[in-house]
Structures are given as C-alpha cells and as structure tokens.
Amino acid sequence: MNEPLGLLLVVIFIVSIVLLLIGATYIIMVERGFIYVDPPDLREMLLAEEKFRGREERTSDEEVGEDLKELLTGSFDIVYRWYFTANEKAARERTRGLHLILLALIMIVLGYSILPFTVE
C-alpha cells in the first residue's frame, strides 16, 4: 500500500464520518426544536375580559368583544412573527446540516476514487 495515499484515505474517511455526524446532529437538533404554539390560556382570556368590563365607563358586550379581538389579534401577530423567525433559523440550520452531509458523501466518493491508486 502506498503510504501517503493510504494516510490520505484514512484522513478523508475520518473527516467524512465527522462531517456526517455533525450534519446529522444539526438536522436532529432542528427537529427537536420544532415550534409548537399553544393557544391562549382560557383563564388569561377571562381575566382580560374582566379587566375590560371593569373599566370606569359602562361598556357593552360589543365593545368588550372588540377589545378582546384586538388583544387576540395582537398576541397572534407576535406569536406569528416569533414562529416565522424561528422557522427561518431552523431552515438555515437544516440547510447547513444537509450541506455537511453532502460534503461528507463527496469526500467518501473522492476516497473511493483514490483507492485504486493505493494498491501496488
């Protein structure tokens, strides 16, 4: 076996295994961090309704309904923006992991293409 090429093969395969593991870890961590958005808590909604009804001026059911609709719209807007930002970050990390896996596979192919030159 040709000594420098054999050493090169060992290094290529070790680096490719490390890249495969790192890429897989990126993808697993992204999937573990999947975002689940809970609906608003009913108790909090009831407390908000009590605050709206407890104002000094007399409020009708329609006014309280409008205030609750504004509260829900604002809270869902905040959650949507948070979800969108986290989803964008997850897509970048998933792409990075896939690039590392592809690089590892290319290195393995490169190692197999060098393999015939190592045999004497």
N, C-alpha and C positions, 0 to 999 in steps of 0.2 A: 504494500500500500504506500502510495506517495505521501510522505509525512506532512508537507504543508497543506496539500489538498484535503487530506484526512482531518487535519485540525480545523480547516475552514468549514468542512462539513459538520463537524461537531458543534462549532460555534453557531453556524446557521440554524441547525436544528434546535439548539438550546434557546437561541433568541426567538425563533418562531414559536416554540412552546410557551415562552414567557409572554409574547405578544398575544397568543391565543387566549391565555388565561386572563390577561389584563382586559382584552376586548370583551370576553365573556363576562367578566366582573362588571364592566361598565353597563352592559345590557341588563344584567341581573339587578344591579342597583337601581337602574331606571325603572324597571318593572316593579321592584319592591316599593319604590317611592310613588306609586300610582296615586293620583289625587282623587279623593272621594269628597264631594261637597255635601255636607249634611244640610237638610232643610232647616229653616229657622225653628228654634225651640218654641213650642206652643206656650209655655209659661212666660217666656220673654215677650211673645206677642201679646199675651193677655195683660202683662204689666205695662207694655207700651200703650195698649188701648185704655187702661185705667188712667195713665198719665194724660192721654189726650182728652179723656172725658172729665178729668179732674181740673181742667183749666177754669179760670175765673168766669169767663163768659160762657153763656149757655151754648152748647154745641149739639147739633143734630147728628143722627146716625150717618147721614151722608157726609158731613164734614169729618167725622171720625173715620169713616171708610176711606175718604180721600187722603187723610193724614197717614193711615196705615198703608195705603197703596204707595204713597211716596216713600215711606220707610222701607217697605219691601223692595221697591224699585232701586233705591239707593244701595241697600245691602246686597242685592243680587248683582248690581253693577260692580261693586267692589269685589265680590267673590268671582265674578266672571273675569275681571282683569287679573286677579291673582291666579286663577286657573290658567288663563291664556299665557301668562308669563312663565309659570311652572311648566306648562306643556311645551313651550318653545325651548326652555332649558333642557327638558328631557329629550326632545328631538335632536338637539345638538350633541348631547352625550351618547345617545343611541347611534348617531351617525359616526361619532368618534370611535365607538366600540366596533362598529362594522368595518371602518377603515383599518383598524388594527388587526382584525381577523383576516381581512383581505391581504394585508401586508404579510401576515404570517403565512398564509397559503401561497403567496408568490415566493416567499423565501423557501418554502418546502419544495416547490417546483424547481427553483433555482438549485437547491441542494441535490435533487434527483437528476438534474441535467449535468451537474458536475460529477456525479457518482461514476459514470463510465471511465472518466479520466483518472480515477484513483486506482483502478485495477491494473496491475502490471502483467 
